[in-house]
Amino acid sequence: MRRALGILAVALALGCDGSTHHGSPTMLSKLGSIGVVEASAAQRPADSIDPRRRTILTDAVASVSPSVVTVQTEIVERTPADQFDAFFGGGGGGERTMPGLGSGFIVRSDGVIVTNAHVINDAKTISVALRDGTSYHARLVGKDETNDIAVLRIDARNRPVARLGDSDGLLIGEWAIAIGNPYGFLLGNSEPSVTTGVISGTGRNLVARAEGNATYVDMIQTDAAINPGNSGGPLVDAVGEVIGMNSSIYSPSGGSVGLGFSIPINRVKRVVEDLLLHGVVRQPWLGIKLELPQTSNPLEALRFGVIVRAVVPGSPADQAGLEIGDQLVKAGDRPLRNPFDWEAEKLDVRVGEKVPLVVKRGERTFPISVTVATLPDESAPKVQVLKELELVTVTPTIRAERGIRSARGALIYDVSSRVSDDLGIAKGDVIVQINRLPIDDAQDVAKALNAFAGHGVIHMYFERGGQIYSTDFMVR
């Protein structure tokens, strides 16, 4: 079985990865449709159960569990040609089908389900099993890999719906309940599993530096156990409202060690609305590029600030009056201390919104408002990367010599000044991931860029000074 839970094995890995049966304000009300959806009444326990055994936690689980589903996928992978057969004129390779597994939850009674994007990535078929074992073929409505959120739909009506809460006012130490299907049907049935803990932290910016390299920002941290198969399942508060979507864990062993991370449900609501309306998430664009810290000291990097390195002419930032060298101090209610905070803010803004910023220019601090636009193709840097980028596969020797924290990746040995300026990368940086594809060696970069060229904006993650940063660009 393909292992799908995002694990940080001495680092953060991407989350977790079911049989088959056959822009407008009004959308928020439909989603609820998302937010204030009708939750089905849980089945009442037998009268013989001592009422003292019932608690706010058992009531919360009873209200949400019927909406939790198992997501099963089939992924077709290419297998290499057998060298012996190839020598004698045999076939040129074949295919094999790999199963995948994750969780999800129903957010609309007409069969709309949310899960993690990495659960269904590259899936040839997707099916969903409900708590009672009933299975349906699922159709992918859309996905947002940047936020790791996907929307599925099944042909079913009057399904039990999860009641969505508010992730902006979470209390550190309040109850948190993780519901999902760890290891799926290996446990014997389709009943979801429940683990409990507390909210350990909010606004967590996570940095990956080994296998499965990825970056998650502004996440909810919980010590409720999250295990393989839990990805895409709900994180629930004590009153039975979903406050997050479980996505990844930190673990040196592969199992839960009490460091689980969930996507805030308010972000999930926004992404789901866009996906239902447009099939895609419109990428927010302000038109600024940031300076990145040139330090190996993690504490210095986290205190580096958010400093504007470049402003795209004609962009929303340019029209609002932002200049090179400006420091962004605050965005809305969010203090901006480092580039990770800015990445988190971008995930929470939507096209058409006005973002109130506090800007420091020299000795002067003043407010400014920037209207978020859709990322236009022509504004993203278009570069012939492979002709202006020389890469070297990271080896144990190179890793030790340069103090690289990522176990794998492609070291930028040389880069043209144009690509360096456009992408904000430099010699010595280590490319660790492109979109959701981990980079093991220099050849992986070439393959990834060839695969993603001409298909929209590419998100590249790279290590610098022991920290993971990201840059967006397009390839002609």
Secondary structure, 3 states (H helix, E strand, C coil): CCCCEEEECCCECCCECCCCCCCCCHHHHHCCCCCCCCCCCCCCCCCCCCHHHCCHHHHHHHHHHHHEEEEEEEEEEEECCCHHHHHCCCCCCEEEEEEEEEEEEEEECCCEEEECHHHHCCCCEEEEECCCCCEEEEEEEEEECCCCEEEEEECCCCCCCCCECCCCCCCCCCEEEEEECCCHHHHCCCCCEEEEEEEEEEEEEEECCCCCCCEEEEEEEECCCCCCCCCCCEEECCCCCEEEEEEEEECCCCCCCCCEEEEEHHHHHHHHHHHHHHCCCCCEECCEEECCCCCCCHHHHHCCCEEEEEECCCCHHHHHCCCCCCEEEEECCEECCCHHHHHHHHHHCCCCCEEEEEEEECCEEEEEEEECEECCHHHCCECCHHHCEEEEECCHHHHHHHCCCCCCCEEEEEECHHHHHHHCCCCCCEEEEECCEECCCHHHHHHHHHHHCCCCCEEEEEEECCEEEEEEEECC
